């Protein structure tokens, strides 16, 4: 995460509701169709990512395969 920095040459930049997001060109192919939400529950709160491209993932929810 590069807060307050400029995008690199191959970064794709998107701005939604005033938030700029930088995604490197290689990773962008894995993020098509991803939705991000902020959830608060009994287990805690944080961002959730729904990736329709994922074909598998680990039990801890920090990585996926596509």
C-alpha positions in Angstrom: 0.0 0.0 0.0 1.5 3.3 -1.0 -0.5 6.0 0.8 0.0 9.5 -0.6 2.3 8.5 -3.4 2.0 8.8 -7.1 1.2 5.8 -9.3 3.9 3.9 -11.1 4.1 3.8 -14.9 2.1 0.6 -15.3 -0.5 1.3 -12.5 -4.2 1.5 -13.3 -5.8 4.3 -11.2 -9.4 4.4 -10.3 -11.2 6.9 -8.1 -14.5 6.0 -6.3 -16.2 8.3 -3.8 -13.0 10.3 -3.5 -10.7 7.3 -2.8 -7.9 6.7 -5.3 -6.9 3.1 -5.8 -3.7 2.1 -7.6 -3.5 -1.4 -9.1 -0.4 -2.7 -10.8 -0.9 -3.9 -14.4 -0.2 -7.6 -13.6 -2.6 -7.8 -10.6 -5.4 -6.1 -12.5 -6.3 -9.2 -14.4 -7.2 -11.0 -11.2 -9.4 -8.1 -9.9 -12.0 -7.9 -12.7 -15.4 -8.1 -11.1 -14.2 -7.9 -7.5 -16.4 -6.1 -5.0 -15.2 -4.6 -1.7 -17.4 -4.0 1.3 -16.8 -2.9 4.9 -18.4 -5.3 7.4 -18.9 -5.1 11.1 -19.8 -8.3 13.0 -19.3 -10.1 16.3 -16.0 -11.4 15.1 -14.7 -7.8 14.3 -14.8 -5.4 11.4 -12.9 -4.9 8.2 -13.0 -5.1 4.5 -14.3 -8.1 2.7 -13.4 -8.9 -0.9 -15.7 -11.0 -3.2 -13.7 -12.2 -6.1 -15.7 -14.2 -8.7 -12.4 -15.2 -10.4 -11.2 -17.1 -7.4 -11.2 -20.9 -7.8 -9.9 -21.7 -4.3 -8.5 -20.1 -1.2 -6.9 -20.7 2.1 -8.7 -21.2 5.4 -7.5 -17.9 6.8 -9.0 -15.9 4.0 -5.7 -14.1 3.0 -4.9 -15.7 -0.3 -6.7 -17.2 -3.3 -6.1 -19.0 -6.5 -7.5 -18.0 -9.9 
